[in-house]
């Protein structure tokens, strides 16, 4: 039975799940990844240029295959062999394992870009559906072209066009020209997000309420004073 002391003395190798989950996506086979993991384990213990013969014994693989795996990792750009000075000033070879993390970073960025594109495509598709739903009919070719121009030429965001559509519907104006005027008005104010539009609408609403309060107050001040006559007690008349 393995003692707790043996377990602790053996040490541990900590590796991000990103590497485990993505090594296939950067083109590594299972054997190549396992070999890279042996190099990573050795470096974690302070051995920057481990003996490949010992790794061959650990993996129970022929030395020729281990050297082949090394060449494959180098050719795929997943590791580099560098020559550096050690603390004693002597030149020594080391395995640079950083490239595999850089490749995984590139995979992650590419995945993020693809997700964003997919999200944008879905938002555009939903936008066209919103127009047809509110207009209760399919869009004409001219209307489709105009919406496409808003997206591709004017670079209006789908959420902004959707807000302009909502504003038009609230005003019972089922016209793309009306919506275009709304978008132009927002463009002059440099509005590019729904949050900016919402804040502007909030300010306008508050200004309108304040104006109504001021007008009501002014109307009350302008009312003429009417003399009230107390018929029961004339002396108390105002």
Residue, then its C-alpha position, 0 to 999 in steps of 0.5 A: x500500500x502506498x504510504x502518505x509519505x511516499x505520495x507526498x515525496x513524489x510531488x504533483x504535476x499541476x496542469x490547466x484543463x485548457x491544455x487537456x481539453x485542447x491538445x487535440x485541437x492543436x494537432x497533437x496525438x495522444x502519444x505526443x501529448x503524453x510525451x509533452x506531459x513527461x517533459x512538463x513534469x520534469x521541468x516542474x521538478x527543475x529538470x529543464x532538459x530531461x533524459x529521453x531514455x528515462x522518459x522512454x522507460x516511464x512510457x514503456x516505449x522504444x527510444x526511437x519512438x521517443x525521439x520521433x515524438x520529440x521531432x514531431x512536437x518540434x515540427x508542429x511548433x509545440x516545443x522549442x529547443x533553446x540554448x541558455x546559460x545556467x547559473x554557473x555561466x555554462x551553456x545548456x540546452x532546454x526544452x521551451x514548452x511555452x509554444x503549446x500554451x500560445x497555440x491553445x491561446x490562438x485556438x481560444x481566440x479563434x473559438x471566441x471569434x467564431x462564437x461572436x460571428x455566430x451570435x451576430x448572424x443569429x441577431x441579424x436573422x432575428x432582426x428580419x423576423x422581428x420586422x416581418x412579425x411587426x409588419x405582419x407580412x414578408x419584407x419586400x426586396x427593397x426593404x430587405x436591401x434597406x435593412x442590409x444597408x443599415x447593417x453593412x454600410x451604415x454599421x448600425x447594430x441589430x439591437x439599435x435597429x430593433x429599438x428604432x423598429x419598436x419606436x416606429x411601432x409605438x407611433x404606428x408608423x410601419x415604414x422603413x423611411x420613418x425608422x431610417x429617420x430615427x436611426x439618423x437622429x440617433x446617429x447625429x447624437x452619436x448613439x451606438x448602443x441601446x443603453x445610450x438610447x435608453x438614457x436619452x429617452x429617460x432624460x427626455x421623459x424627465x424633462x417633459x415631466x419637469x416642464x408639465x410641473x412648471x406649467x401647472x405651477x405657473x397656471x396656478x400662480x396666474x389664476x385671478x384672486x376672487x373675493x369671497x362674500x360671507x352672506x351670514x357675516x358680511x364683516x368676515x368677507x374677503 
